[in-house]
Structures are given as C-alpha cells and as structure tokens.
Amino acid sequence: MVDTIFRVASVISDIDPDKLGRIQVRVLPEMKDVKDDELPWAMPLALDTEHRVPKIGEQLYVYIETPFWSNFWYVNETPWSKTKYPFAKMKAELKVADYVPEYPQPSFVSYPSGSYDFEDEITGAMGFMHKSGTYVYFDKDGKLDIMYTKSFKIHDKDNKYLVTMDTDADEMVISGKNITITADKVKVKAGGDFVALFTPLAKILKKLLTHIHISPGPGPTGPALEGSQTPLSALSADIDLIKSTVMKTD
C-alpha cells in the first residue's frame, strides 16, 4: 500500500538538469549521513502558474511516498513558527496609497529582497511594492496609482523614451515627433522660468509668407508672389531662428 509522509528537508542543489523546477534534498533526520550525489530529487508541489526554485541551504517541507521512498515532492515554503508568521511584518511594511491591510486580506508574496506582490481578494485591489518604496497600485475600482522614489520612464516598442521623470534632477521630459494636448483650458504654472517652444509658429509664418499678395502700386492687390518673389521672404531666415523664448510665470 502506498502512503505518504511529511518531512523537513534541506536544499542541496537547485540546478535541475531537466529544468523542471526539481531540487536535490536531504531529508532530516533519515538522510543526514547520505552522500550528496546519492540524495533524491524532489518535484515541486505548486500551481502551474508559479515558478520559484528554492535556494541552496533553505529548509522546506517534502512529501514522500512510502514504504519505498520512491517519489518526492516539495512545498515551496519555509517552515516558520507563530512568532514568524509574516502577516504582521507585511502590514507594517506595505505602504501603498491609501490601502490598509486587514487580516486575512490581502494575499501576498514577500520576496527575500523586501518587495511585495499583493491582491485583496475581496475588494480586487492589487499591486506591487518595490523594496525602495516605489509602487504600482490598482484600487478596488481599477484606478491606477504610481509612486516612484527615483525615476519614472515610459518608452515605446523601439525602447525610445517618451516620458522621463527624475526626482534627483527635479525634471520631467516629454519627447515625441508630435505631441497633442486637447482640453477646454490649459494652465501652465512654474516656480521659475518657463521655456515655451515656438517651432510650430515658424512653420505657420512660412506658409503665410508664400501666400502674401503684394500691391504693385496704387490700385488693386496684385497676384500672389511665391518664395523669393516676395520681398518679405527675406524674413524667412529670421523666422527659422524663432525656436524658443523664456517667459516668467506666476
């Protein structure tokens, strides 16, 4: 009759030649004197949407088929006592927008680096918090909240940055061939000088210059003069210099 037993084991190797998530384990106390190369390999007992290979030296639980000890499965969890149960630690460390953990929510994964993945299975709120404090958070209504502690970048499929924000440099840059802002009102405020680009204005003036009607003298306006035929076209070189200006803002 095949049965299973439950044991604590130490990880001896995490390099599975078949890349199936297996680990080589030393089951304690039964295998404490067995040579490393004779120790069994254990398969992961986990969801098919998860992947984390325990590190060498970690202790975890294994299930073993008896009486022949022929098959081994491990649970990807480190044993802990009541005093080490991680919920209180997570609640103290998780600082994300206005979200407040209330036992038994949220479900979470705590990484050795100090970062957290979490999901509130009642409200639907979820997010990720990096050990630095940077987080990406969706509230119960799906509203997105991003807080960054160093820099924030958005780039396109060609890895060209469209938006960059750097807290150290106190700077925000928006890049693109065409940038469109649509709004009933646009307000611009700054604490110091504000640089306004007028390159589009130069293009508009060039088009106007090529369609100016110049009167040959008293009487009706003459025909349209193109390019260099227009005396005012000499200004086009000056128009090319209209790139930017500096304005004071309130």
C-alpha positions as CSV (number, residue, x, y, z in Angstrom):
1,M,0.0,0.0,0.0
2,V,1.4,3.4,-1.0
3,D,1.2,6.1,1.6
4,T,2.8,9.5,2.1
5,I,4.8,11.0,5.0
6,F,5.7,14.6,5.7
7,R,9.3,15.7,6.5
8,V,11.5,18.7,6.7
9,A,14.4,18.7,4.2
10,S,17.4,20.9,3.3
11,V,18.1,22.0,-0.3
12,I,21.4,20.6,-1.5
13,S,21.2,21.6,-5.2
14,D,18.9,23.8,-7.2
15,I,20.4,23.1,-10.6
16,D,17.9,20.7,-12.3
17,P,19.5,19.4,-15.5
18,D,16.0,18.9,-16.9
19,K,14.9,22.5,-15.9
20,L,11.6,21.2,-14.4
21,G,11.9,23.0,-11.0
22,R,13.3,20.0,-9.2
23,I,15.7,20.3,-6.3
24,Q,18.0,17.8,-4.6
25,V,17.1,17.4,-0.9
26,R,18.5,15.9,2.3
27,V,15.5,14.6,4.3
28,L,16.1,15.0,8.0
29,P,16.9,13.1,10.1
30,E,16.7,10.0,7.9
31,M,19.3,11.1,5.3
32,K,21.7,13.1,7.5
33,D,24.6,10.8,6.6
34,V,23.8,10.1,2.9
35,K,26.4,11.3,0.4
36,D,25.3,14.4,-1.7
37,D,25.4,12.6,-5.0
38,E,23.1,9.9,-3.7
39,L,20.4,12.2,-2.4
40,P,16.9,12.2,-4.1
41,W,15.4,14.9,-6.4
42,A,12.1,16.3,-5.4
43,M,9.4,17.7,-7.8
44,P,7.6,21.0,-7.0
45,L,4.1,20.7,-5.5
46,A,2.7,24.0,-6.6
47,L,0.3,25.8,-9.0
48,D,1.2,25.6,-12.7
49,T,1.3,29.4,-12.7
50,E,4.1,29.8,-10.2
51,H,7.8,29.4,-10.5
52,R,10.3,29.8,-7.7
53,V,13.2,27.5,-7.2
54,P,14.4,27.3,-3.5
55,K,17.9,28.3,-2.8
56,I,20.7,26.0,-1.6
57,G,20.6,25.8,2.2
58,E,16.9,26.6,2.6
59,Q,14.7,24.3,4.6
60,L,11.3,23.3,3.4
61,Y,8.7,20.6,3.6
62,V,8.6,17.4,1.4
63,Y,6.0,14.7,0.8
64,I,7.4,11.2,0.4
65,E,5.8,8.1,-1.0
66,T,6.3,5.1,1.4
67,P,7.2,2.4,2.1
68,F,9.8,2.6,-0.7
69,W,10.6,6.3,-0.6
70,S,10.4,6.4,-4.4
71,N,8.8,9.8,-5.1
72,F,9.4,13.2,-3.5
73,W,7.5,16.5,-3.8
74,Y,8.4,19.7,-2.1
75,V,6.2,22.6,-0.9
76,N,7.8,25.9,-1.8
77,E,7.5,27.3,1.7
78,T,10.0,27.7,4.5
79,P,8.8,26.4,7.9
80,W,8.0,29.2,10.4
81,S,6.7,29.4,13.9
82,K,3.7,31.5,15.2
83,T,6.1,34.4,16.1
84,K,7.5,34.4,12.5
85,Y,4.1,34.3,10.6
86,P,4.6,37.1,8.0
87,F,1.3,38.9,8.1
88,A,2.2,41.4,10.8
89,K,5.5,42.2,9.1
90,M,3.8,42.8,5.8
91,K,1.2,45.1,7.3
92,A,3.9,47.2,8.9
93,E,6.0,47.4,5.7
94,L,3.3,47.7,3.0
95,K,2.9,51.5,2.3
96,V,0.8,51.8,-0.8
97,A,-1.5,54.8,-1.4
98,D,-4.5,54.6,1.0
99,Y,-4.6,50.8,1.1
100,V,-4.7,49.4,4.7
101,P,-4.3,45.6,5.0
102,E,-6.9,44.0,7.3
103,Y,-6.5,40.3,8.2
104,P,-7.0,38.0,6.4
105,Q,-6.5,40.2,3.3
106,P,-4.5,40.7,1.2
107,S,-3.0,37.6,-0.2
108,F,0.7,38.4,-0.8
109,V,4.1,37.1,-1.8
110,S,7.0,38.5,0.2
111,Y,10.3,38.3,-1.7
112,P,13.7,37.9,0.0
113,S,14.7,41.3,-1.4
114,G,12.0,43.0,0.6
115,S,9.5,43.6,-2.2
116,Y,5.8,42.6,-2.2
117,D,3.2,41.3,-4.6
118,F,-0.3,41.5,-3.2
119,E,-4.0,41.2,-4.0
120,D,-7.1,41.9,-1.9
121,E,-9.4,39.0,-3.0
122,I,-12.5,40.8,-1.5
123,T,-12.1,44.3,-3.0
124,G,-10.0,43.4,-6.0
125,A,-7.3,46.0,-5.1
126,M,-3.8,44.8,-6.1
127,G,-0.3,45.9,-6.7
128,F,3.4,45.6,-6.4
129,M,5.7,47.5,-4.0
130,H,9.5,47.5,-4.6
131,K,11.8,47.5,-1.6
132,S,12.7,51.1,-2.4
133,G,9.1,52.2,-1.7
134,T,8.2,52.6,-5.4
135,Y,4.8,51.0,-6.1
136,V,2.2,50.3,-8.8
137,Y,-1.3,50.0,-7.4
138,F,-4.8,49.4,-8.7
139,D,-7.6,50.3,-6.2
140,K,-10.9,48.4,-6.0
141,D,-12.3,50.4,-8.9
142,G,-9.3,49.9,-11.1
143,K,-7.8,53.3,-10.7
144,L,-4.1,53.3,-11.2
145,D,-1.7,54.9,-8.7
146,I,2.1,55.0,-9.3
147,M,4.6,56.4,-6.9
148,Y,8.3,56.5,-7.8
149,T,11.2,57.2,-5.5
150,K,14.0,57.7,-8.1
151,S,12.9,57.9,-11.7
152,F,10.0,57.0,-13.9
153,K,10.2,56.3,-17.6
154,I,7.7,55.3,-20.4
155,H,9.1,54.1,-23.7
156,D,7.8,52.7,-27.0
157,K,8.4,49.4,-28.6
158,D,11.7,50.6,-30.0
159,N,12.8,51.5,-26.5
160,K,12.7,55.2,-27.2
161,Y,11.7,57.1,-24.0
162,L,8.5,59.1,-24.4
163,V,8.2,60.4,-20.8
164,T,11.0,60.6,-18.2
165,M,10.8,61.9,-14.7
166,D,13.8,62.1,-12.3
167,T,13.3,63.1,-8.7
168,D,17.0,63.7,-8.2
169,A,17.2,66.1,-11.1
170,D,13.7,67.5,-10.3
171,E,12.9,67.2,-14.0
172,M,10.2,65.9,-16.3
173,V,10.8,65.4,-20.1
174,I,8.2,64.5,-22.7
175,S,9.5,63.5,-26.1
176,G,7.8,62.8,-29.4
177,K,7.5,63.8,-33.0
178,N,4.0,65.1,-32.4
179,I,2.5,65.9,-29.0
180,T,-1.2,66.8,-28.8
181,I,-2.9,68.3,-25.8
182,T,-6.7,68.5,-26.0
183,A,-8.6,70.4,-23.3
184,D,-11.1,73.2,-22.8
185,K,-8.5,75.1,-20.8
186,V,-4.7,74.6,-20.3
187,K,-2.9,76.2,-17.4
188,V,0.9,76.3,-17.0
189,K,2.4,77.1,-13.7
190,A,6.1,77.1,-12.7
191,G,8.2,78.4,-9.9
192,G,10.8,80.0,-12.1
193,D,11.4,80.5,-15.8
194,F,9.3,78.6,-18.3
195,V,10.6,77.8,-21.8
196,A,8.0,77.8,-24.5
197,L,8.8,76.3,-27.9
198,F,7.5,78.1,-30.9
199,T,8.8,75.9,-33.8
200,P,5.1,75.3,-35.0
201,L,4.7,79.1,-35.1
202,A,7.7,79.4,-37.5
203,K,6.1,76.9,-39.9
204,I,2.8,78.8,-39.9
205,L,4.5,82.1,-40.7
206,K,6.4,80.5,-43.6
207,K,3.2,79.3,-45.1
208,L,1.7,82.8,-44.7
209,L,4.7,84.4,-46.4
210,T,4.4,82.3,-49.5
211,H,0.8,83.5,-50.0
212,I,1.1,87.2,-49.3
213,H,-0.3,89.5,-52.1
214,I,1.9,92.5,-52.8
215,S,0.4,95.5,-54.5
216,P,2.5,96.8,-57.4
217,G,1.3,100.4,-56.6
218,P,-1.9,102.2,-56.1
219,G,-4.8,100.1,-57.0
220,P,-5.9,96.6,-56.5
221,T,-3.8,94.0,-54.9
222,G,-1.5,92.2,-57.3
223,P,-1.2,88.5,-57.9
224,A,0.3,86.2,-55.2
225,L,4.1,86.1,-55.3
226,E,5.9,82.9,-54.3
227,G,9.1,82.4,-52.3
228,S,11.9,84.7,-53.3
229,Q,9.5,86.8,-55.4
230,T,8.0,88.2,-52.2
231,P,10.1,91.0,-50.7
232,L,9.1,89.8,-47.3
233,S,10.6,86.4,-48.0
234,A,13.9,87.8,-46.8
235,L,12.4,87.4,-43.3
236,S,12.2,83.7,-43.7
237,A,15.8,83.4,-42.4
238,D,14.8,85.3,-39.3
239,I,11.7,83.1,-38.9
240,D,13.9,80.0,-38.8
241,L,15.5,81.4,-35.7
242,I,12.2,81.5,-33.9
243,K,12.8,78.5,-31.7
244,S,12.0,79.4,-28.2
245,T,11.7,82.2,-25.7
246,V,11.8,82.4,-22.0
247,M,8.8,83.8,-20.1
248,K,8.1,84.4,-16.4
249,T,5.1,82.6,-14.9
250,D,3.2,83.3,-11.8
